Amino acid sequence: MKAIETTATINQQGQLTLDSALEIAQPQRVRVIILMSEADDEDDTPDEIVLTGIQQGMKEALSGKTLPLSEMWTGIDAE
């Protein structure tokens, strides 16, 4: 089974509309899992801010400004 993550909108009639077309070779039935933010969800960051962070991270990665994974966890204590 293959997973594809994308975004969509649910309209007033409860129908799902994808924000962009999927690149799938032929029509087929699929299973859909819908993840929605709750009204009190603290991680409801606007898309523009998320995209800016991803773009900045990509620039840093492509320019070699990275840390070894072993150093990323230094000083973090898991409970």
C-alpha positions in Angstrom: 0.0 0.0 0.0 1.3 3.5 -0.9 0.6 6.7 1.1 0.2 10.1 -0.4 -0.1 13.2 1.7 -1.8 16.3 0.3 -4.2 19.0 1.5 -7.8 19.5 0.7 -11.0 21.5 1.6 -14.3 20.1 2.9 -17.2 22.1 1.5 -20.6 22.8 3.0 -22.0 19.6 1.5 -19.2 17.5 3.2 -17.4 16.9 -0.1 -13.6 16.8 -0.2 -11.8 18.8 -2.9 -8.0 18.3 -3.3 -5.9 21.5 -3.5 -3.9 20.0 -6.4 -4.2 17.0 -8.7 -2.6 13.7 -7.8 -0.2 12.3 -10.3 -1.7 8.8 -10.6 -1.6 6.8 -13.8 -5.1 5.4 -13.8 -8.4 5.8 -12.0 -8.8 3.6 -8.9 -10.6 3.4 -5.6 -8.6 4.6 -2.5 -9.0 4.8 1.2 -9.0 8.2 2.8 -7.9 9.3 6.3 -8.8 12.8 7.2 -6.8 14.7 9.8 -8.5 17.9 11.0 -7.3 20.5 13.5 -9.4 20.8 16.6 -10.7 24.2 17.7 -8.2 24.3 20.6 -5.3 22.9 18.6 -2.2 24.8 19.6 -0.3 23.7 16.5 -2.5 25.4 14.0 0.3 27.4 12.4 -0.6 29.3 9.2 0.6 27.6 6.0 2.7 30.7 5.1 4.7 30.4 8.2 5.2 26.6 7.8 6.3 27.1 4.2 8.7 29.8 5.1 10.3 27.5 7.7 10.6 24.6 5.2 12.2 26.9 2.6 14.7 28.2 5.2 15.5 24.7 6.2 16.1 23.6 2.6 18.4 26.6 2.0 20.4 25.7 5.1 20.6 22.1 4.1 21.6 22.8 0.5 24.3 25.2 1.7 25.8 22.7 4.2 24.6 24.4 7.3 23.6 21.2 9.1 24.3 19.4 12.3 25.0 15.7 12.8 21.9 13.9 14.2 23.9 12.8 17.2 24.5 16.5 18.1 20.9 17.6 17.7 19.8 15.7 20.9 22.6 17.0 23.1 21.2 18.6 26.2 17.6 17.3 25.6 16.4 15.1 28.4 13.5 12.7 27.6 11.1 11.9 30.4 
